[in-house]
Amino acid sequence: MHFKSYPFFNGHQGAIYTLHQMENTTSFLSGGSDGWLVKWSLYNPALGINLATIPGQILSICYIPAVNACVVGDLNGVVYWLDLNNPKIIPKAFAHHKKGVFSILYLADHLFTAGGDGVFTKWSIDHQTPLESIRISFKAIRSVAYNKEEDEFALGCSDGAIYFLDRTSFMVKSGWSACHLHSVFSLVFHPDNERIISGGRDALLKVWHRKNGELHHVVPAHRFTINHLALNADGNLLFTASRDKSIRVWDALHFKLLLSINGTKNEGHQNSVNRLLWFETQQSLISASDDRQIGHWKIF
């Protein structure tokens, strides 16, 4: 397997923590420690547009295409609702979570936020207000994944556990303890709906059977924290991002390393890689880093 590096996206004035694709387009959003919400086009890295500036560090972004709105979560637990037809004005901001908003998901009729306070919240899209909250852990919820077949969320927490929450009843179904040493930083359900993959602060990549919790693989994937995981549509390639400055591509059947993009002077990022975004049609991987840059990699 090989990669080709395209010109990086530059413009942020601080570390970049999150990325979000604008549905069915080659445009995406980024946010980070400078509080800037920036819109980019995949093939025009010089044309970033600063849509809005949030008075806090942006940890999570979610675009809602039905209403052309964007929801942003910051380091202090504030949830912002932005109308992208007039994004410079912040119509609603809720100091909802007591700590950072690490994840935001939009599922057709509701929005869901996960906080550093261990609370998971369901929001009304129409009224832009919280509807229901549940405490999952007394530690932070660091990662969330959704399984459509089971209509459930998987929540990775800083207590090292993974919890499973039924979306309809909004109640915890089960939990697996001691999945990782310290935080479960990233989770993703495999398209086969039989496996769930986790990446932790312990730098380990783990593959679990969803039904019985059996651990299939344990891979020492990086030297430091695995910050984020992403899969391609077929589920045969897994991408990992790490605080060790590297991006790695894995065979998602046997979990053998296929490719490593390392943080060297002439290649890759120079600081922690925090987030990944996979564009399936373009076979392109986007990466956000503490080095204030967004990388663009063609994988072939």
WODA-V843507 format. One record per backbone hydrogen bond with DSSP energy under -0.5 kcal/mol. CO is the residue of the C=O (numbers start at 1). NH is the residue of the N-H. If there is no record, write none. Layout:
CO:NH
CO:NH
//
This chain:
2:300
4:298
6:296
8:10
9:294
15:17
15:33
18:31
20:29
21:23
22:25
26:42
27:22
28:40
29:20
30:38
31:17
31:18
32:35
32:58
35:54
36:38
37:51
37:52
38:30
39:49
40:28
41:44
44:41
44:47
48:50
49:39
49:51
52:37
54:56
57:75
60:73
62:71
63:65
64:67
64:68
64:69
65:68
68:84
69:64
70:82
71:62
72:80
73:59
73:60
74:77
74:101
75:100
77:96
77:97
78:74
78:80
79:94
80:72
80:82
81:91
81:92
82:70
82:84
83:86
86:89
88:90
89:91
92:81
93:95
94:79
94:96
100:102
100:116
103:114
105:112
107:109
107:110
109:125
110:107
111:123
112:105
113:121
114:102
114:103
115:118
115:141
118:136
118:137
119:115
120:134
121:113
122:131
122:132
123:111
124:128
124:129
129:124
132:122
134:120
134:136
140:142
140:158
143:156
145:154
146:148
147:151
147:152
151:167
152:147
153:165
154:145
154:156
155:163
156:142
156:143
157:160
157:184
160:179
160:180
161:157
162:176
163:155
164:173
164:174
165:153
166:170
166:171
171:166
174:164
175:177
176:162
180:182
183:185
183:201
186:199
188:197
190:193
194:210
195:190
196:208
197:188
198:206
199:185
199:186
200:203
200:226
203:221
203:222
204:200
205:219
206:198
207:216
207:217
208:196
208:210
209:213
214:209
214:216
217:207
219:205
219:221
225:227
225:243
228:241
230:239
232:235
236:252
237:232
238:250
239:230
240:248
241:227
241:228
242:245
242:273
245:269
246:242
247:261
248:240
249:258
249:259
250:238
250:252
251:255
256:251
259:249
260:262
261:247
262:264
264:267
267:264
272:274
272:290
275:288
277:279
277:286
278:280
279:283
279:284
280:283
283:299
284:279
285:297
286:277
287:295
288:274
288:275
289:16
289:292
292:11
293:289
293:295
294:9
295:287
296:6
297:285
297:299
298:4
298:300
//
